[in-house]
Amino acid sequence: MGIFQDWSANKNNIKGRLVMVLFRLAVVIRQSKVLLVPFFLYLVFYRFFVEWVLGIEIPWNVKIGSALKLYHGQGTVINPGTVIGDNCTIRQNTTIGNKNNGASPVIGNYVDIGANVCIIGEIEIGNNVVIGAGSVVVKNIPANCVVVGNPARMIKEN
């Protein structure tokens, strides 16, 4: 898909565009044994700049579909084992991870994740789901619904 596959999804969002281009480039370099040696310093730069300067932890081994929208990325932490589908939105201070080094979440397509959300554990989130701000998701979420709260509960099914 290329390193600019998230460009149009982050229209008018310079930080989102920058982070996603840097992420996609790091993925390409990390997957190629030929590119790994000459571009090793880029991977060091990526970790330093994106994680330490911008405050966004998206390791290059996270599987992210195309057109990820990254709004106000500050404080975003995504576990390396996470799988994120196409056309998803992630807002600030979101944590997507696992419990005790177990499996990480699998997030479907067209999932809209609000600010300050925690998605933890070996769970699956279906397609077309909206997760309200401040929610804590620790159980599977079916497709086509809206969830809110701590723990997250379904309030609307489409």
N, CA, C and O of each residue as an XYZ file, in Angstrom:
632
protein
N       0.821     -1.202      0.000
C       0.000      0.000      0.000
C       0.864      1.264      0.000
O       0.422      2.294     -0.508
N       2.052      1.219      0.541
C       2.941      2.368      0.503
C       2.961      3.154      1.791
O       2.096      3.003      2.654
N       3.976      4.004      1.902
C       4.148      4.752      3.143
C       3.178      5.924      3.272
O       3.052      6.497      4.354
N       2.490      6.290      2.189
C       1.538      7.393      2.242
C       0.086      6.916      2.284
O      -0.817      7.695      1.978
N      -0.160      5.667      2.653
C      -1.514      5.127      2.638
C      -2.445      5.774      3.656
O      -3.663      5.635      3.539
N      -1.910      6.471      4.643
C      -2.727      7.128      5.661
C      -2.818      8.638      5.433
O      -3.443      9.348      6.220
N      -2.206      9.120      4.375
C      -2.074     10.560      4.124
C      -3.429     11.247      4.032
O      -3.676     12.220      4.745
N      -4.304     10.760      3.172
C      -5.596     11.429      2.979
C      -6.503     11.262      4.205
O      -7.339     12.127      4.467
N      -6.354     10.184      4.948
C      -7.164      9.979      6.154
C      -6.835     11.010      7.227
O      -7.686     11.333      8.056
N      -5.607     11.533      7.218
C      -5.177     12.511      8.216
C      -5.119     13.916      7.632
O      -4.239     14.703      7.982
N      -6.055     14.232      6.742
C      -6.124     15.549      6.125
C      -6.234     16.614      7.215
O      -6.980     16.439      8.179
N      -5.505     17.701      7.070
C      -5.470     18.804      8.041
C      -4.925     18.370      9.408
O      -5.221     19.008     10.417
N      -4.150     17.314      9.449
C      -3.586     16.794     10.693
C      -2.105     16.500     10.443
O      -1.735     15.367     10.132
N      -1.278     17.509     10.578
C       0.138     17.381     10.252
C       0.821     16.334     11.127
O       1.610     15.531     10.628
N       0.528     16.335     12.416
C       1.159     15.367     13.319
C       0.756     13.942     12.958
O       1.603     13.050     12.923
N      -0.518     13.721     12.690
C      -0.988     12.391     12.294
C      -0.321     11.921     11.019
O       0.089     10.765     10.917
N      -0.208     12.820     10.037
C       0.457     12.466      8.781
C       1.914     12.110      9.015
O       2.404     11.103      8.504
N       2.608     12.940      9.792
C       4.036     12.716     10.055
C       4.259     11.379     10.748
O       5.103     10.592     10.320
N       3.515     11.117     11.809
C       3.701      9.878     12.569
C       3.419      8.666     11.704
O       4.168      7.690     11.747
N       2.355      8.709     10.924
C       1.995      7.539     10.118
C       2.982      7.299      8.977
O       3.259      6.146      8.647
N       3.516      8.352      8.369
C       4.538      8.159      7.334
C       5.808      7.584      7.956
O       6.411      6.668      7.397
N       6.214      8.114      9.105
C       7.399      7.579      9.788
C       7.184      6.120     10.185
O       8.093      5.299     10.057
N       5.970      5.793     10.673
C       5.647      4.417     11.041
C       5.713      3.496      9.833
O       6.353      2.446      9.891
N       5.065      3.872      8.745
C       5.040      3.010      7.549
C       6.444      2.801      6.997
O       6.769      1.705      6.541
N       7.276      3.829      7.032
C       8.658      3.690      6.569
C       9.441      2.740      7.477
O      10.218      1.918      6.993
N       9.239      2.853      8.785
C       9.910      1.944      9.725
C       9.480      0.502      9.492
O      10.300     -0.409      9.601
N       8.214      0.283      9.175
C       7.722     -1.068      8.887
C       8.425     -1.638      7.664
O       8.861     -2.789      7.677
N       8.536     -0.837      6.608
C       9.201     -1.285      5.377
C      10.659     -1.643      5.652
O      11.138     -2.683      5.200
N      11.357     -0.803      6.379
C      12.768     -1.045      6.695
C      12.917     -2.291      7.561
O      13.793     -3.118      7.310
N      12.080     -2.430      8.564
C      12.188     -3.546      9.505
C      11.887     -4.894      8.846
O      12.413     -5.921      9.274
N      11.055     -4.897      7.817
C      10.691     -6.144      7.152
C      11.710     -6.588      6.116
O      11.635     -7.713      5.622
N      12.654     -5.732      5.780
C      13.634     -6.056      4.746
C      15.018     -6.244      5.358
O      15.542     -5.334      6.001
N      15.606     -7.408      5.163
C      16.959     -7.642      5.664
C      17.976     -6.793      4.919
O      19.020     -6.440      5.469
N      17.676     -6.467      3.680
C      18.581     -5.636      2.877
C      18.600     -4.198      3.388
O      19.657     -3.568      3.437
N      17.437     -3.678      3.769
C      17.347     -2.293      4.229
C      17.691     -2.122      5.703
O      18.013     -1.017      6.140
N      17.627     -3.190      6.463
C      17.804     -3.099      7.914
C      19.163     -2.536      8.304
O      19.237     -1.674      9.180
N      20.224     -2.995      7.686
C      21.566     -2.528      8.066
C      21.795     -1.063      7.680
O      22.187     -0.275      8.542
N      21.567     -0.661      6.410
C      21.859      0.732      6.083
C      20.907      1.740      6.733
O      21.264      2.907      6.896
N      19.704      1.305      7.105
C      18.741      2.231      7.694
C      18.503      1.984      9.179
O      17.482      2.407      9.722
N      19.437      1.303      9.841
C      19.313      1.038     11.266
C      19.203      2.342     12.061
O      18.436      2.423     13.021
N      19.959      3.344     11.667
C      19.903      4.628     12.378
C      18.536      5.290     12.233
O      18.094      6.006     13.132
N      17.863      5.053     11.102
C      16.504      5.582     10.965
C      15.589      4.960     12.015
O      14.765      5.659     12.605
N      15.721      3.657     12.257
C      14.885      2.991     13.255
C      15.142      3.553     14.651
O      14.214      3.688     15.450
N      16.394      3.878     14.942
C      16.734      4.523     16.222
C      16.071      5.900     16.278
O      15.475      6.268     17.290
N      16.177      6.659     15.185
C      15.544      7.974     15.107
C      14.030      7.847     15.301
O      13.431      8.619     16.050
N      13.417      6.875     14.625
C      11.961      6.678     14.744
C      11.568      6.470     16.201
O      10.666      7.140     16.705
N      12.240      5.547     16.875
C      11.916      5.272     18.282
C      12.091      6.521     19.142
O      11.241      6.829     19.978
N      13.189      7.233     18.938
C      13.439      8.429     19.743
C      12.418      9.520     19.442
O      11.777     10.046     20.352
N      12.270      9.855     18.170
C      11.429     10.994     17.802
C       9.946     10.731     18.073
O       9.287     11.555     18.706
N       9.414      9.615     17.612
C       7.987      9.352     17.764
C       7.633      9.055     19.221
O       6.640      9.572     19.733
N       8.439      8.224     19.894
C       8.109      7.865     21.272
C       8.482      8.948     22.283
O       7.659      9.327     23.115
N       9.710      9.445     22.217
C      10.181     10.363     23.245
C       9.772     11.810     22.989
O       9.392     12.520     23.920
N       9.846     12.243     21.761
C       9.518     13.639     21.461
C       8.010     13.823     21.301
O       7.433     14.724     21.909
N       7.367     12.984     20.492
C       5.939     13.140     20.228
C       5.055     12.411     21.227
O       3.860     12.698     21.294
N       5.592     11.483     22.001
C       4.828     10.785     23.027
C       3.828      9.777     22.487
O       2.738      9.617     23.037
N       4.203      9.093     21.399
C       3.318      8.115     20.773
C       4.089      6.807     20.614
O       5.107      6.773     19.923
N       3.621      5.741     21.240
C       4.291      4.450     21.116
C       3.537      3.564     20.133
O       2.536      2.938     20.479
N       4.034      3.524     18.906
C       3.504      2.607     17.891
C       4.694      1.820     17.356
O       5.345      2.262     16.409
N       4.989      0.666     17.943
C       6.115     -0.136     17.462
C       5.911     -0.554     16.008
O       4.781     -0.713     15.546
N       7.016     -0.727     15.301
C       6.927     -1.047     13.873
C       6.363     -2.431     13.597
O       6.078     -2.736     12.439
N       6.190     -3.279     14.593
C       5.609     -4.604     14.343
C       4.115     -4.674     14.655
O       3.540     -5.762     14.649
N       3.479     -3.540     14.926
C       2.017     -3.499     15.038
C       1.454     -3.652     13.630
O       1.969     -3.051     12.687
N       0.405     -4.448     13.484
C      -0.237     -4.628     12.175
C      -1.404     -3.644     12.086
O      -2.411     -3.782     12.780
N      -1.241     -2.651     11.215
C      -2.255     -1.607     11.062
C      -2.713     -1.572      9.613
O      -1.894     -1.484      8.698
N      -4.022     -1.641      9.406
C      -4.591     -1.537      8.068
C      -4.438     -0.126      7.521
O      -3.879      0.748      8.184
N      -4.931      0.089      6.324
C      -4.766      1.390      5.670
C      -5.714      2.433      6.252
O      -6.713      2.106      6.893
N      -5.376      3.678      6.013
C      -6.188      4.850      6.349
C      -6.454      4.998      7.852
O      -7.576      5.314      8.249
N      -5.438      4.774      8.687
C      -5.585      5.006     10.128
C      -5.584      6.507     10.380
O      -4.690      7.217      9.919
N      -6.577      6.988     11.106
C      -6.642      8.393     11.505
C      -6.086      8.479     12.922
O      -6.566      7.795     13.825
N      -5.095      9.301     13.109
C      -4.455      9.463     14.410
C      -4.643     10.906     14.848
O      -3.906     11.788     14.407
N      -5.623     11.157     15.713
C      -5.919     12.509     16.167
C      -5.246     12.780     17.505
O      -5.329     11.958     18.417
N      -4.583     13.918     17.630
C      -3.971     14.360     18.889
C      -3.205     13.214     19.543
O      -3.447     12.910     20.711
N      -2.300     12.579     18.830
C      -1.658     11.341     19.232
C      -0.968     11.301     20.567
O      -0.520     10.229     20.973
N      -0.854     12.394     21.267
C      -0.128     12.420     22.535
C      -0.632     11.351     23.498
O      -1.838     11.205     23.698
N       0.289     10.613     24.088
C      -0.065      9.614     25.100
C      -0.625      8.327     24.545
O      -1.172      7.526     25.304
N      -0.513      8.098     23.261
C      -1.029      6.877     22.647
C      -0.009      5.751     22.805
O       1.167      5.925     22.488
N      -0.462      4.598     23.296
C       0.408      3.442     23.484
C      -0.280      2.234     22.858
O      -1.407      1.892     23.218
N       0.412      1.589     21.913
C      -0.134      0.405     21.255
C       0.865     -0.730     21.401
O       2.037     -0.586     21.052
N       0.394     -1.866     21.921
C       1.237     -3.033     22.118
C       1.655     -3.630     20.777
O       0.868     -3.619     19.830
N       2.888     -4.154     20.676
C       3.370     -4.710     19.405
C       2.523     -5.834     18.822
O       2.535     -6.018     17.605
N       1.797     -6.586     19.621
C       1.003     -7.696     19.107
C      -0.385     -7.313     18.618
O      -1.146     -8.174     18.176
N      -0.718     -6.050     18.691
C      -2.046     -5.576     18.324
C      -2.256     -5.622     16.812
O      -1.328     -5.402     16.034
N      -3.494     -5.913     16.412
C      -3.894     -5.862     15.003
C      -5.026     -4.855     14.891
O      -6.024     -4.949     15.606
N      -4.868     -3.886     13.985
C      -5.868     -2.837     13.785
C      -6.294     -2.871     12.323
O      -5.447     -2.903     11.430
N      -7.592     -2.864     12.075
C      -8.129     -2.949     10.723
C      -8.023     -1.644      9.942
O      -7.348     -0.704     10.361
N      -8.700     -1.607      8.802
C      -8.694     -0.447      7.911
C      -9.633      0.644      8.417
O     -10.625      0.369      9.092
N      -9.298      1.890      8.074
C     -10.159      3.053      8.308
C     -10.562      3.229      9.768
O     -11.713      3.551     10.061
N      -9.626      3.020     10.676
C      -9.892      3.203     12.104
C      -9.438      4.590     12.548
O      -8.630      5.235     11.880
N      -9.968      5.034     13.678
C      -9.595      6.316     14.264
C      -9.143      6.078     15.692
O      -9.814      5.386     16.458
N      -7.997      6.657     16.049
C      -7.479      6.569     17.420
C      -7.219      7.991     17.904
O      -6.564      8.778     17.221
N      -7.739      8.314     19.089
C      -7.535      9.639     19.671
C      -6.538      9.571     20.831
O      -6.054      8.499     21.195
N      -6.245     10.736     21.396
C      -5.192     10.893     22.400
C      -5.409     10.062     23.654
O      -6.530      9.717     24.026
N      -4.287      9.758     24.284
C      -4.243      9.045     25.565
C      -4.933      7.688     25.528
O      -5.575      7.276     26.495
N      -4.794      7.007     24.414
C      -5.387      5.682     24.249
C      -4.323      4.613     24.472
O      -3.199      4.724     23.981
N      -4.694      3.580     25.218
C      -3.811      2.442     25.440
C      -4.464      1.200     24.862
O      -5.607      0.879     25.184
N      -3.726      0.503     24.003
C      -4.196     -0.760     23.434
C      -3.116     -1.785     23.751
O      -2.020     -1.723     23.194
N      -3.417     -2.728     24.643
C      -2.365     -3.639     25.083
C      -2.878     -4.969     25.567
O      -3.978     -5.396     25.219
N      -2.053     -5.628     26.389
C      -2.395     -6.967     26.854
C      -2.222     -7.066     28.357
O      -1.726     -6.144     29.004
N      -2.640     -8.197     28.899
C      -2.482     -8.473     30.325
C      -1.393     -9.507     30.502
O      -1.423    -10.545     29.841
N      -0.455     -9.260     31.355
C       0.577    -10.230     31.715
C       1.244    -10.877     30.503
O       1.439    -12.092     30.475
N       1.589    -10.083     29.519
C       2.259    -10.548     28.296
C       1.440    -11.556     27.508
O       2.008    -12.370     26.779
N       0.127    -11.524     27.636
C      -0.756    -12.394     26.855
C      -0.984    -11.817     25.474
O      -0.282    -10.902     25.044
N      -1.972    -12.361     24.784
C      -2.293    -11.893     23.438
C      -2.888    -10.485     23.497
O      -3.485    -10.084     24.496
N      -2.711     -9.758     22.414
C      -3.183     -8.377     22.324
C      -4.502     -8.301     21.564
O      -4.894     -9.263     20.904
N      -5.190     -7.163     21.651
C      -6.478     -7.007     20.982
C      -6.383     -7.071     19.459
O      -5.355     -6.754     18.860
N      -7.495     -7.494     18.859
C      -7.674     -7.464     17.409
C      -8.851     -6.529     17.162
O      -9.962     -6.780     17.627
N      -8.602     -5.466     16.438
C      -9.601     -4.430     16.215
C     -10.023     -4.473     14.751
O      -9.177     -4.483     13.857
N     -11.322     -4.499     14.509
C     -11.862     -4.606     13.157
C     -11.724     -3.324     12.353
O     -11.005     -2.405     12.745
N     -12.422     -3.270     11.223
C     -12.422     -2.117     10.326
C     -13.438     -1.073     10.782
O     -14.450     -1.404     11.399
N     -13.157      0.187     10.470
C     -14.061      1.310     10.767
C     -14.395      1.400     12.252
O     -15.551      1.618     12.615
N     -13.407      1.237     13.099
C     -13.595      1.378     14.542
C     -13.136      2.770     14.946
O     -12.036      3.194     14.592
N     -13.977      3.480     15.685
C     -13.701      4.842     16.144
C     -13.448      4.786     17.644
O     -14.361      4.517     18.425
N     -12.206      5.042     18.043
C     -11.794      4.940     19.443
C     -11.651      6.336     20.027
O     -10.837      7.128     19.553
N     -12.434      6.641     21.046
C     -12.423      7.954     21.676
C     -11.178      8.195     22.514
O     -10.331      7.315     22.670
N     -11.087      9.410     23.051
C      -9.949      9.800     23.885
C      -9.961      9.048     25.214
O     -11.023      8.707     25.734
N      -8.781      8.795     25.753
C      -8.611      8.175     27.072
C      -9.227      6.778     27.178
O      -9.739      6.405     28.233
N      -9.179      6.024     26.112
C      -9.731      4.672     26.100
C      -8.630      3.657     26.395
O      -7.499      3.813     25.934
N      -8.959      2.622     27.160
C      -8.057      1.498     27.389
C      -8.715      0.253     26.803
O      -9.849     -0.086     27.144
N      -7.987     -0.419     25.920
C      -8.443     -1.681     25.339
C      -7.390     -2.710     25.732
O      -6.265     -2.680     25.233
N      -7.758     -3.614     26.624
C      -6.771     -4.488     27.237
C      -7.178     -5.948     27.123
O      -8.328     -6.303     27.380
N      -6.224     -6.796     26.736
C      -6.414     -8.234     26.790
C      -6.620     -8.879     25.438
O      -6.609     -8.227     24.395
N      -6.809    -10.184     25.496
C      -7.017    -10.994     24.297
C      -8.489    -10.880     23.897
O      -9.292    -11.775     24.156
N      -8.819     -9.760     23.260
C     -10.209     -9.502     22.886
C     -10.302     -9.124     21.418
O      -9.310     -8.761     20.785
N     -11.511     -9.218     20.895
C     -11.781     -8.819     19.520
C     -12.858     -7.748     19.521
O     -13.859     -7.844     20.231
N     -12.629     -6.734     18.713
C     -13.603     -5.667     18.530
C     -14.071     -5.748     17.082
O     -13.257     -5.696     16.160
N     -15.367     -5.875     16.884
C     -15.930     -6.050     15.547
C     -15.827     -4.803     14.689
O     -15.330     -3.770     15.137
N     -16.292     -4.902     13.463
C     -16.296     -3.789     12.525
C     -17.369     -2.766     12.898
O     -18.371     -3.101     13.530
N     -17.142     -1.523     12.499
C     -18.125     -0.439     12.669
C     -18.516     -0.234     14.127
O     -19.701     -0.123     14.442
N     -17.540     -0.184     15.008
C     -17.787      0.019     16.436
C     -17.312      1.412     16.822
O     -16.276      1.875     16.344
N     -18.068      2.076     17.685
C     -17.665      3.350     18.267
C     -17.438      3.098     19.751
O     -18.314      2.584     20.447
N     -16.243      3.468     20.228
C     -15.894      3.307     21.645
C     -15.813      4.704     22.242
O     -14.957      5.500     21.857
N     -16.700      5.000     23.180
C     -16.788      6.329     23.774
C     -15.574      6.687     24.603
O     -14.858      5.816     25.095
N     -15.354      7.983     24.749
C     -14.213      8.505     25.503
C     -14.214      7.965     26.925
O     -15.263      7.868     27.561
N     -13.039      7.617     27.414
C     -12.871      7.148     28.780
C     -13.286      5.719     29.038
O     -13.288      5.279     30.188
N     -13.635      4.986     28.007
C     -14.087      3.600     28.186
C     -12.919      2.667     28.470
O     -11.792      2.904     28.034
N     -13.209      1.608     29.203
C     -12.240      0.550     29.461
C     -12.826     -0.735     28.880
O     -13.823     -1.256     29.381
N     -12.201     -1.236     27.825
C     -12.718     -2.401     27.110
C     -11.878     -3.617     27.495
O     -10.676     -3.661     27.232
N     -12.525     -4.605     28.124
C     -11.825     -5.816     28.548
C     -12.521     -7.087     28.064
O     -12.093     -8.196     28.384
N     -13.599     -6.918     27.289
C     -14.335     -8.058     26.739
C     -14.593     -7.825     25.259
O     -14.550     -6.689     24.786
N     -14.862     -8.900     24.531
C     -15.156     -8.796     23.103
C     -16.331     -7.849     22.867
O     -17.270     -7.789     23.661
N     -16.255     -7.108     21.752
C     -17.309     -6.188     21.358
C     -17.825     -6.643     19.992
O     -17.041     -6.766     19.052
N     -19.135     -6.896     19.867
C     -19.660     -7.318     18.567
C     -19.634     -6.161     17.564
O     -19.455     -5.003     17.943
N     -19.811     -6.482     16.307
C     -19.812     -5.472     15.248
C     -21.044     -4.575     15.353
O     -22.064     -4.945     15.934
N     -20.911     -3.390     14.773
C     -22.027     -2.457     14.587
C     -22.684     -2.013     15.885
O     -23.899     -2.132     16.040
N     -21.879     -1.495     16.828
C     -22.464     -1.011     18.068
C     -21.651      0.146     18.636
O     -20.557      0.456     18.165
N     -22.221      0.774     19.667
C     -21.572      1.846     20.401
C     -21.408      1.368     21.831
O     -22.360      0.869     22.431
N     -20.193      1.516     22.393
C     -19.939      1.111     23.773
C     -19.355      2.285     24.548
O     -18.640      3.118     23.991
N     -19.673      2.341     25.852
C     -19.153      3.378     26.738
C     -18.962      2.803     28.129
O     -19.514      1.752     28.456
N     -18.183      3.489     28.944
C     -18.100      3.186     30.363
C     -16.927      2.347     30.786
O     -16.098      1.919     29.982
N     -16.889      2.123     32.117
C     -15.843      1.325     32.735
C     -16.515      0.323     33.679
O     -16.967      0.700     34.760
N     -16.581     -0.925     33.285
C     -16.162     -1.529     32.022
C     -17.133     -1.142     30.896
O     -18.290     -0.805     31.144
N     -16.642     -1.197     29.680
C     -17.441     -0.788     28.524
C     -18.679     -1.679     28.383
O     -18.602     -2.901     28.513
N     -19.810     -1.043     28.115
C     -21.052     -1.770     27.878
C     -21.727     -1.190     26.651
O     -21.566     -0.008     26.346
N     -22.473     -2.010     25.955
C     -23.130     -1.590     24.721
C     -24.330     -0.707     25.070
O     -25.159     -1.072     25.904
N     -24.412      0.464     24.421
C     -25.568      1.330     24.628
C     -26.420      1.469     23.381
O     -27.565      1.919     23.439
N     -25.836      1.071     22.232
C     -26.585      1.188     20.985
C     -26.071      0.138     20.007
O     -24.868     -0.097     19.893
N     -27.005     -0.482     19.312
C     -26.635     -1.441     18.288
C     -27.200     -0.939     16.964
O     -28.387     -0.628     16.863
N     -26.347     -0.863     15.957
C     -26.779     -0.352     14.654
C     -27.328     -1.465     13.795
O     -27.741     -1.223     12.661
